[in-house]
Amino acid sequence: MKVVFHEDFYKVYTGDPASAPGRMEAIVEAIEPHVEFIQAEPAVRQHIAAIHSEMHIQQVENQGLYEIAVLAAGGAIQAAQIGLSEPCFGLIRPPGHHASAASAWGFCYFNNMAVALEALRRKNKIKSACVLDFDLHFGDGSINILEKRNWVTVNNIESRSRSDYLKEVELAMKNCQVDLIGISAGFDNHTDDWGGLLYTEDYEEIGYRVRSAADAMGGGCFAILEGGYNHEVLGQNVMALIAGMSRV
């Protein structure tokens, strides 16, 4: 599978857990023998402005975080574009699903998923999309932005039972009839991370469910990194999702 990445994502740009040193290294070490890396390129300002207010963009600039944030957003666009023809993973940071049009919190600055889907729609690459967000934390920014667009459906998986959680994913994918499925892939619900719910093999099952749904409807799929903070298991969890999305 192709993985969109840039060495600048190794940089520690703030003091929050998403930017912690060693986080991206742990993932790269686990997946490098099994994937093909594609270098991320920054989004152009018009892609960001299609989602975020000018005041918000300026606030990110004033924090000195614009360059890394647009690189993450650009990587998401590339992952979505590749995902139209083959499954793809965007190994990017900062994450984005807590970023709304005019505000952001939770280690996020620009909403990478929203930027990517809107960019593809404006290029007439897609007419409809579905987002599966399995991060421990509810993707409020994605809801705030995308619920206003009637061509996108956002599914935040919230069950607190492991079996119900996987059933909720399965149901969401059964009801998904779109051109492209985007996964907001947060791995902080793992048994050894903050949420303490899912096992590593569950991420492979989720990836397989998404790939199967995409194949069944003749569409594409991609994933981008959101949360996941235990470096000892994060790489294996990302690899499990990639393996599931790679199964035919």
C-alpha positions as protocol buffer text, in pm:
chain_id: "A"
residue {
  index: 1
  type: MET
  ca { x: 0 y: 0 z: 0 }
}
residue {
  index: 2
  type: LYS
  ca { x: 109 y: 357 z: -63 }
}
residue {
  index: 3
  type: VAL
  ca { x: 163 y: 572 z: 247 }
}
residue {
  index: 4
  type: VAL
  ca { x: 182 y: 950 z: 218 }
}
residue {
  index: 5
  type: PHE
  ca { x: 450 y: 1085 z: 451 }
}
residue {
  index: 6
  type: HIS
  ca { x: 711 y: 1357 z: 489 }
}
residue {
  index: 7
  type: GLU
  ca { x: 1017 y: 1371 z: 714 }
}
residue {
  index: 8
  type: ASP
  ca { x: 895 y: 1707 z: 846 }
}
residue {
  index: 9
  type: PHE
  ca { x: 629 y: 1511 z: 1036 }
}
residue {
  index: 10
  type: TYR
  ca { x: 909 y: 1391 z: 1262 }
}
residue {
  index: 11
  type: LYS
  ca { x: 945 y: 1749 z: 1389 }
}
residue {
  index: 12
  type: VAL
  ca { x: 816 y: 1830 z: 1737 }
}
residue {
  index: 13
  type: TYR
  ca { x: 610 y: 2139 z: 1658 }
}
residue {
  index: 14
  type: THR
  ca { x: 432 y: 2179 z: 1997 }
}
residue {
  index: 15
  type: GLY
  ca { x: 435 y: 2014 z: 2340 }
}
residue {
  index: 16
  type: ASP
  ca { x: 115 y: 1813 z: 2297 }
}
residue {
  index: 17
  type: PRO
  ca { x: 95 y: 1430 z: 2273 }
}
residue {
  index: 18
  type: ALA
  ca { x: 19 y: 1433 z: 1899 }
}
residue {
  index: 19
  type: SER
  ca { x: 354 y: 1606 z: 1841 }
}
residue {
  index: 20
  type: ALA
  ca { x: 552 y: 1395 z: 2088 }
}
residue {
  index: 21
  type: PRO
  ca { x: 901 y: 1286 z: 1984 }
}
residue {
  index: 22
  type: GLY
  ca { x: 923 y: 925 z: 1870 }
}
residue {
  index: 23
  type: ARG
  ca { x: 556 y: 897 z: 1771 }
}
residue {
  index: 24
  type: MET
  ca { x: 604 y: 899 z: 1396 }
}
residue {
  index: 25
  type: GLU
  ca { x: 927 y: 704 z: 1423 }
}
residue {
  index: 26
  type: ALA
  ca { x: 742 y: 421 z: 1597 }
}
residue {
  index: 27
  type: ILE
  ca { x: 493 y: 400 z: 1312 }
}
residue {
  index: 28
  type: VAL
  ca { x: 751 y: 420 z: 1035 }
}
residue {
  index: 29
  type: GLU
  ca { x: 959 y: 146 z: 1196 }
}
residue {
  index: 30
  type: ALA
  ca { x: 659 y: -88 z: 1204 }
}
residue {
  index: 31
  type: ILE
  ca { x: 525 y: -25 z: 853 }
}
residue {
  index: 32
  type: GLU
  ca { x: 836 y: 59 z: 647 }
}
residue {
  index: 33
  type: PRO
  ca { x: 908 y: -297 z: 526 }
}
residue {
  index: 34
  type: HIS
  ca { x: 553 y: -337 z: 400 }
}
residue {
  index: 35
  type: VAL
  ca { x: 459 y: -9 z: 229 }
}
residue {
  index: 36
  type: GLU
  ca { x: 562 y: 235 z: -42 }
}
residue {
  index: 37
  type: PHE
  ca { x: 617 y: 588 z: 84 }
}
residue {
  index: 38
  type: ILE
  ca { x: 496 y: 886 z: -119 }
}
residue {
  index: 39
  type: GLN
  ca { x: 624 y: 1230 z: -21 }
}
residue {
  index: 40
  type: ALA
  ca { x: 357 y: 1463 z: 110 }
}
residue {
  index: 41
  type: GLU
  ca { x: 318 y: 1806 z: -48 }
}
residue {
  index: 42
  type: PRO
  ca { x: 157 y: 2106 z: 123 }
}
residue {
  index: 43
  type: ALA
  ca { x: -198 y: 2208 z: 45 }
}
residue {
  index: 44
  type: VAL
  ca { x: -241 y: 2542 z: -127 }
}
residue {
  index: 45
  type: ARG
  ca { x: -414 y: 2819 z: 63 }
}
residue {
  index: 46
  type: GLN
  ca { x: -732 y: 2796 z: -145 }
}
residue {
  index: 47
  type: HIS
  ca { x: -782 y: 2437 z: -27 }
}
residue {
  index: 48
  type: ILE
  ca { x: -763 y: 2553 z: 335 }
}
residue {
  index: 49
  type: ALA
  ca { x: -982 y: 2858 z: 270 }
}
residue {
  index: 50
  type: ALA
  ca { x: -1252 y: 2635 z: 123 }
}
residue {
  index: 51
  type: ILE
  ca { x: -1300 y: 2495 z: 476 }
}
residue {
  index: 52
  type: HIS
  ca { x: -1164 y: 2748 z: 726 }
}
residue {
  index: 53
  type: SER
  ca { x: -1223 y: 3116 z: 788 }
}
residue {
  index: 54
  type: GLU
  ca { x: -947 y: 3364 z: 709 }
}
residue {
  index: 55
  type: MET
  ca { x: -929 y: 3463 z: 1075 }
}
residue {
  index: 56
  type: HIS
  ca { x: -869 y: 3102 z: 1176 }
}
residue {
  index: 57
  type: ILE
  ca { x: -600 y: 3058 z: 911 }
}
residue {
  index: 58
  type: GLN
  ca { x: -428 y: 3371 z: 1040 }
}
residue {
  index: 59
  type: GLN
  ca { x: -443 y: 3240 z: 1396 }
}
residue {
  index: 60
  type: VAL
  ca { x: -264 y: 2923 z: 1288 }
}
residue {
  index: 61
  type: GLU
  ca { x: -6 y: 3136 z: 1107 }
}
residue {
  index: 62
  type: ASN
  ca { x: 44 y: 3350 z: 1418 }
}
residue {
  index: 63
  type: GLN
  ca { x: 117 y: 3035 z: 1620 }
}
residue {
  index: 64
  type: GLY
  ca { x: 392 y: 2945 z: 1374 }
}
residue {
  index: 65
  type: LEU
  ca { x: 210 y: 2625 z: 1280 }
}
residue {
  index: 66
  type: TYR
  ca { x: 86 y: 2704 z: 931 }
}
residue {
  index: 67
  type: GLU
  ca { x: 357 y: 2519 z: 739 }
}
residue {
  index: 68
  type: ILE
  ca { x: 324 y: 2190 z: 926 }
}
residue {
  index: 69
  type: ALA
  ca { x: -57 y: 2216 z: 925 }
}
residue {
  index: 70
  type: VAL
  ca { x: -81 y: 2272 z: 549 }
}
residue {
  index: 71
  type: LEU
  ca { x: 165 y: 1988 z: 492 }
}
residue {
  index: 72
  type: ALA
  ca { x: -67 y: 1756 z: 686 }
}
residue {
  index: 73
  type: ALA
  ca { x: -369 y: 1883 z: 492 }
}
residue {
  index: 74
  type: GLY
  ca { x: -185 y: 1837 z: 164 }
}
residue {
  index: 75
  type: GLY
  ca { x: -90 y: 1483 z: 261 }
}
residue {
  index: 76
  type: ALA
  ca { x: -456 y: 1413 z: 328 }
}
residue {
  index: 77
  type: ILE
  ca { x: -553 y: 1539 z: -17 }
}
residue {
  index: 78
  type: GLN
  ca { x: -290 y: 1313 z: -176 }
}
residue {
  index: 79
  type: ALA
  ca { x: -408 y: 1012 z: 26 }
}
residue {
  index: 80
  type: ALA
  ca { x: -767 y: 1076 z: -81 }
}
residue {
  index: 81
  type: GLN
  ca { x: -665 y: 1114 z: -444 }
}
residue {
  index: 82
  type: ILE
  ca { x: -468 y: 788 z: -442 }
}
residue {
  index: 83
  type: GLY
  ca { x: -754 y: 625 z: -254 }
}
residue {
  index: 84
  type: LEU
  ca { x: -980 y: 665 z: -556 }
}
residue {
  index: 85
  type: SER
  ca { x: -783 y: 394 z: -735 }
}
residue {
  index: 86
  type: GLU
  ca { x: -620 y: 197 z: -450 }
}
residue {
  index: 87
  type: PRO
  ca { x: -632 y: 205 z: -69 }
}
residue {
  index: 88
  type: CYS
  ca { x: -394 y: 459 z: 82 }
}
residue {
  index: 89
  type: PHE
  ca { x: -284 y: 575 z: 427 }
}
residue {
  index: 90
  type: GLY
  ca { x: -188 y: 933 z: 512 }
}
residue {
  index: 91
  type: LEU
  ca { x: 77 y: 923 z: 785 }
}
residue {
  index: 92
  type: ILE
  ca { x: 37 y: 1288 z: 877 }
}
residue {
  index: 93
  type: ARG
  ca { x: 32 y: 1520 z: 1173 }
}
residue {
  index: 94
  type: PRO
  ca { x: -104 y: 1748 z: 1320 }
}
residue {
  index: 95
  type: PRO
  ca { x: -435 y: 1561 z: 1333 }
}
residue {
  index: 96
  type: GLY
  ca { x: -752 y: 1740 z: 1226 }
}
residue {
  index: 97
  type: HIS
  ca { x: -1088 y: 1605 z: 1338 }
}
residue {
  index: 98
  type: HIS
  ca { x: -1130 y: 1859 z: 1622 }
}
residue {
  index: 99
  type: ALA
  ca { x: -1082 y: 2154 z: 1386 }
}
residue {
  index: 100
  type: SER
  ca { x: -1400 y: 2343 z: 1296 }
}
residue {
  index: 101
  type: ALA
  ca { x: -1429 y: 2617 z: 1035 }
}
residue {
  index: 102
  type: ALA
  ca { x: -1331 y: 2901 z: 1269 }
}
residue {
  index: 103
  type: SER
  ca { x: -1180 y: 2724 z: 1572 }
}
residue {
  index: 104
  type: ALA
  ca { x: -979 y: 2420 z: 1674 }
}
residue {
  index: 105
  type: TRP
  ca { x: -875 y: 2227 z: 1982 }
}
residue {
  index: 106
  type: GLY
  ca { x: -750 y: 1878 z: 2076 }
}
residue {
  index: 107
  type: PHE
  ca { x: -407 y: 1908 z: 1907 }
}
residue {
  index: 108
  type: CYS
  ca { x: -575 y: 1997 z: 1573 }
}
residue {
  index: 109
  type: TYR
  ca { x: -543 y: 2307 z: 1350 }
}
residue {
  index: 110
  type: PHE
  ca { x: -691 y: 2240 z: 1006 }
}
residue {
  index: 111
  type: ASN
  ca { x: -947 y: 1969 z: 941 }
}
residue {
  index: 112
  type: ASN
  ca { x: -744 y: 1742 z: 714 }
}
residue {
  index: 113
  type: MET
  ca { x: -1036 y: 1515 z: 626 }
}
residue {
  index: 114
  type: ALA
  ca { x: -1269 y: 1800 z: 532 }
}
residue {
  index: 115
  type: VAL
  ca { x: -997 y: 1975 z: 330 }
}
residue {
  index: 116
  type: ALA
  ca { x: -924 y: 1654 z: 138 }
}
residue {
  index: 117
  type: LEU
  ca { x: -1284 y: 1567 z: 57 }
}
residue {
  index: 118
  type: GLU
  ca { x: -1375 y: 1921 z: -45 }
}
residue {
  index: 119
  type: ALA
  ca { x: -1066 y: 1944 z: -267 }
}
residue {
  index: 120
  type: LEU
  ca { x: -1161 y: 1626 z: -453 }
}
residue {
  index: 121
  type: ARG
  ca { x: -1523 y: 1733 z: -490 }
}
residue {
  index: 122
  type: ARG
  ca { x: -1422 y: 2070 z: -637 }
}
residue {
  index: 123
  type: LYS
  ca { x: -1203 y: 1884 z: -886 }
}
residue {
  index: 124
  type: ASN
  ca { x: -1509 y: 1672 z: -979 }
}
residue {
  index: 125
  type: LYS
  ca { x: -1327 y: 1360 z: -861 }
}
residue {
  index: 126
  type: ILE
  ca { x: -1612 y: 1261 z: -625 }
}
residue {
  index: 127
  type: LYS
  ca { x: -1979 y: 1340 z: -582 }
}
residue {
  index: 128
  type: SER
  ca { x: -2030 y: 1170 z: -247 }
}
residue {
  index: 129
  type: ALA
  ca { x: -1823 y: 1054 z: 49 }
}
residue {
  index: 130
  type: CYS
  ca { x: -1848 y: 878 z: 383 }
}
residue {
  index: 131
  type: VAL
  ca { x: -1625 y: 935 z: 686 }
}
residue {
  index: 132
  type: LEU
  ca { x: -1559 y: 665 z: 944 }
}
residue {
  index: 133
  type: ASP
  ca { x: -1406 y: 816 z: 1257 }
}
residue {
  index: 134
  type: PHE
  ca { x: -1294 y: 552 z: 1507 }
}
residue {
  index: 135
  type: ASP
  ca { x: -1084 y: 778 z: 1727 }
}
residue {
  index: 136
  type: LEU
  ca { x: -1154 y: 759 z: 2102 }
}
residue {
  index: 137
  type: HIS
  ca { x: -1270 y: 1121 z: 2092 }
}
residue {
  index: 138
  type: PHE
  ca { x: -1576 y: 1240 z: 1901 }
}
residue {
  index: 139
  type: GLY
  ca { x: -1477 y: 1420 z: 1580 }
}
residue {
  index: 140
  type: ASP
  ca { x: -1671 y: 1737 z: 1652 }
}
residue {
  index: 141
  type: GLY
  ca { x: -1485 y: 1948 z: 1399 }
}
residue {
  index: 142
  type: SER
  ca { x: -1564 y: 1708 z: 1116 }
}
residue {
  index: 143
  type: ILE
  ca { x: -1931 y: 1707 z: 1216 }
}
residue {
  index: 144
  type: ASN
  ca { x: -1941 y: 2087 z: 1242 }
}
residue {
  index: 145
  type: ILE
  ca { x: -1797 y: 2128 z: 894 }
}
residue {
  index: 146
  type: LEU
  ca { x: -1925 y: 1830 z: 698 }
}
residue {
  index: 147
  type: GLU
  ca { x: -2281 y: 1793 z: 830 }
}
residue {
  index: 148
  type: LYS
  ca { x: -2364 y: 2109 z: 634 }
}
residue {
  index: 149
  type: ARG
  ca { x: -2261 y: 1934 z: 314 }
}
residue {
  index: 150
  type: ASN
  ca { x: -2534 y: 1695 z: 205 }
}
residue {
  index: 151
  type: TRP
  ca { x: -2292 y: 1485 z: 1 }
}
residue {
  index: 152
  type: VAL
  ca { x: -2097 y: 1365 z: 307 }
}
residue {
  index: 153
  type: THR
  ca { x: -2199 y: 1126 z: 587 }
}
residue {
  index: 154
  type: VAL
  ca { x: -1989 y: 1120 z: 905 }
}
residue {
  index: 155
  type: ASN
  ca { x: -1992 y: 815 z: 1133 }
}
residue {
  index: 156
  type: ASN
  ca { x: -1832 y: 860 z: 1476 }
}
residue {
  index: 157
  type: ILE
  ca { x: -1809 y: 517 z: 1641 }
}
residue {
  index: 158
  type: GLU
  ca { x: -1890 y: 558 z: 2010 }
}
residue {
  index: 159
  type: SER
  ca { x: -1989 y: 217 z: 2151 }
}
residue {
  index: 160
  type: ARG
  ca { x: -1817 y: 128 z: 2479 }
}
residue {
  index: 161
  type: SER
  ca { x: -1848 y: -247 z: 2425 }
}
residue {
  index: 162
  type: ARG
  ca { x: -1587 y: -402 z: 2197 }
}
residue {
  index: 163
  type: SER
  ca { x: -1838 y: -628 z: 2021 }
}
residue {
  index: 164
  type: ASP
  ca { x: -2091 y: -346 z: 1979 }
}
residue {
  index: 165
  type: TYR
  ca { x: -1816 y: -119 z: 1853 }
}
residue {
  index: 166
  type: LEU
  ca { x: -1726 y: -357 z: 1571 }
}
residue {
  index: 167
  type: LYS
  ca { x: -2094 y: -413 z: 1492 }
}
residue {
  index: 168
  type: GLU
  ca { x: -2138 y: -36 z: 1467 }
}
residue {
  index: 169
  type: VAL
  ca { x: -1852 y: -20 z: 1217 }
}
residue {
  index: 170
  type: GLU
  ca { x: -2005 y: -303 z: 1017 }
}
residue {
  index: 171
  type: LEU
  ca { x: -2345 y: -131 z: 1008 }
}
residue {
  index: 172
  type: ALA
  ca { x: -2195 y: 202 z: 905 }
}
residue {
  index: 173
  type: MET
  ca { x: -2018 y: 37 z: 615 }
}
residue {
  index: 174
  type: LYS
  ca { x: -2330 y: -152 z: 505 }
}
residue {
  index: 175
  type: ASN
  ca { x: -2515 y: 179 z: 483 }
}
residue {
  index: 176
  type: CYS
  ca { x: -2235 y: 348 z: 293 }
}
residue {
  index: 177
  type: GLN
  ca { x: -2302 y: 398 z: -80 }
}
residue {
  index: 178
  type: VAL
  ca { x: -2058 y: 665 z: -194 }
}
residue {
  index: 179
  type: ASP
  ca { x: -1765 y: 735 z: -424 }
}
residue {
  index: 180
  type: LEU
  ca { x: -1506 y: 746 z: -146 }
}
residue {
  index: 181
  type: ILE
  ca { x: -1471 y: 635 z: 216 }
}
residue {
  index: 182
  type: GLY
  ca { x: -1231 y: 830 z: 436 }
}
residue {
  index: 183
  type: ILE
  ca { x: -1114 y: 693 z: 771 }
}
residue {
  index: 184
  type: SER
  ca { x: -1022 y: 930 z: 1051 }
}
residue {
  index: 185
  type: ALA
  ca { x: -790 y: 678 z: 1210 }
}
residue {
  index: 186
  type: GLY
  ca { x: -732 y: 743 z: 1578 }
}
residue {
  index: 187
  type: PHE
  ca { x: -573 y: 452 z: 1763 }
}
residue {
  index: 188
  type: ASP
  ca { x: -623 y: 582 z: 2118 }
}
residue {
  index: 189
  type: ASN
  ca { x: -907 y: 335 z: 2184 }
}
residue {
  index: 190
  type: HIS
  ca { x: -657 y: 47 z: 2202 }
}
residue {
  index: 191
  type: THR
  ca { x: -641 y: -163 z: 2517 }
}
residue {
  index: 192
  type: ASP
  ca { x: -295 y: -21 z: 2591 }
}
residue {
  index: 193
  type: ASP
  ca { x: -384 y: 339 z: 2507 }
}
residue {
  index: 194
  type: TRP
  ca { x: -621 y: 593 z: 2663 }
}
residue {
  index: 195
  type: GLY
  ca { x: -948 y: 418 z: 2571 }
}
residue {
  index: 196
  type: GLY
  ca { x: -862 y: 62 z: 2672 }
}
residue {
  index: 197
  type: LEU
  ca { x: -1121 y: -97 z: 2441 }
}
residue {
  index: 198
  type: LEU
  ca { x: -988 y: -244 z: 2116 }
}
residue {
  index: 199
  type: TYR
  ca { x: -724 y: -503 z: 2030 }
}
residue {
  index: 200
  type: THR
  ca { x: -469 y: -466 z: 1753 }
}
residue {
  index: 201
  type: GLU
  ca { x: -650 y: -725 z: 1539 }
}
residue {
  index: 202
  type: ASP
  ca { x: -966 y: -514 z: 1558 }
}
residue {
  index: 203
  type: TYR
  ca { x: -799 y: -246 z: 1348 }
}
residue {
  index: 204
  type: GLU
  ca { x: -729 y: -503 z: 1079 }
}
residue {
  index: 205
  type: GLU
  ca { x: -1095 y: -604 z: 1087 }
}
residue {
  index: 206
  type: ILE
  ca { x: -1203 y: -240 z: 1058 }
}
residue {
  index: 207
  type: GLY
  ca { x: -969 y: -187 z: 763 }
}
residue {
  index: 208
  type: TYR
  ca { x: -1106 y: -495 z: 593 }
}
residue {
  index: 209
  type: ARG
  ca { x: -1466 y: -380 z: 649 }
}
residue {
  index: 210
  type: VAL
  ca { x: -1390 y: -47 z: 487 }
}
residue {
  index: 211
  type: ARG
  ca { x: -1204 y: -202 z: 192 }
}
residue {
  index: 212
  type: SER
  ca { x: -1486 y: -453 z: 138 }
}
residue {
  index: 213
  type: ALA
  ca { x: -1747 y: -177 z: 141 }
}
residue {
  index: 214
  type: ALA
  ca { x: -1547 y: 31 z: -104 }
}
residue {
  index: 215
  type: ASP
  ca { x: -1501 y: -264 z: -340 }
}
residue {
  index: 216
  type: ALA
  ca { x: -1869 y: -357 z: -319 }
}
residue {
  index: 217
  type: MET
  ca { x: -1984 y: -11 z: -425 }
}
residue {
  index: 218
  type: GLY
  ca { x: -1709 y: 39 z: -684 }
}
residue {
  index: 219
  type: GLY
  ca { x: -1555 y: 326 z: -488 }
}
residue {
  index: 220
  type: GLY
  ca { x: -1230 y: 402 z: -315 }
}
residue {
  index: 221
  type: CYS
  ca { x: -1098 y: 433 z: 39 }
}
residue {
  index: 222
  type: PHE
  ca { x: -819 y: 600 z: 233 }
}
residue {
  index: 223
  type: ALA
  ca { x: -722 y: 669 z: 593 }
}
residue {
  index: 224
  type: ILE
  ca { x: -543 y: 952 z: 770 }
}
residue {
  index: 225
  type: LEU
  ca { x: -386 y: 951 z: 1114 }
}
residue {
  index: 226
  type: GLU
  ca { x: -567 y: 1121 z: 1402 }
}
residue {
  index: 227
  type: GLY
  ca { x: -495 y: 1005 z: 1762 }
}
residue {
  index: 228
  type: GLY
  ca { x: -293 y: 723 z: 1918 }
}
residue {
  index: 229
  type: TYR
  ca { x: -39 y: 798 z: 2188 }
}
residue {
  index: 230
  type: ASN
  ca { x: 119 y: 479 z: 2320 }
}
residue {
  index: 231
  type: HIS
  ca { x: 426 y: 449 z: 2102 }
}
residue {
  index: 232
  type: GLU
  ca { x: 483 y: 89 z: 2206 }
}
residue {
  index: 233
  type: VAL
  ca { x: 168 y: -29 z: 2026 }
}
residue {
  index: 234
  type: LEU
  ca { x: 90 y: 252 z: 1782 }
}
residue {
  index: 235
  type: GLY
  ca { x: 301 y: 119 z: 1495 }
}
residue {
  index: 236
  type: GLN
  ca { x: 148 y: -228 z: 1516 }
}
residue {
  index: 237
  type: ASN
  ca { x: -200 y: -79 z: 1523 }
}
residue {
  index: 238
  type: VAL
  ca { x: -138 y: 131 z: 1214 }
}
residue {
  index: 239
  type: MET
  ca { x: 10 y: -173 z: 1041 }
}
residue {
  index: 240
  type: ALA
  ca { x: -300 y: -374 z: 1130 }
}
residue {
  index: 241
  type: LEU
  ca { x: -529 y: -116 z: 968 }
}
residue {
  index: 242
  type: ILE
  ca { x: -308 y: -108 z: 658 }
}
residue {
  index: 243
  type: ALA
  ca { x: -314 y: -488 z: 641 }
}
residue {
  index: 244
  type: GLY
  ca { x: -691 y: -491 z: 662 }
}
residue {
  index: 245
  type: MET
  ca { x: -729 y: -230 z: 391 }
}
residue {
  index: 246
  type: SER
  ca { x: -489 y: -429 z: 173 }
}
residue {
  index: 247
  type: ARG
  ca { x: -687 y: -753 z: 193 }
}
residue {
  index: 248
  type: VAL
  ca { x: -889 y: -840 z: -116 }
}
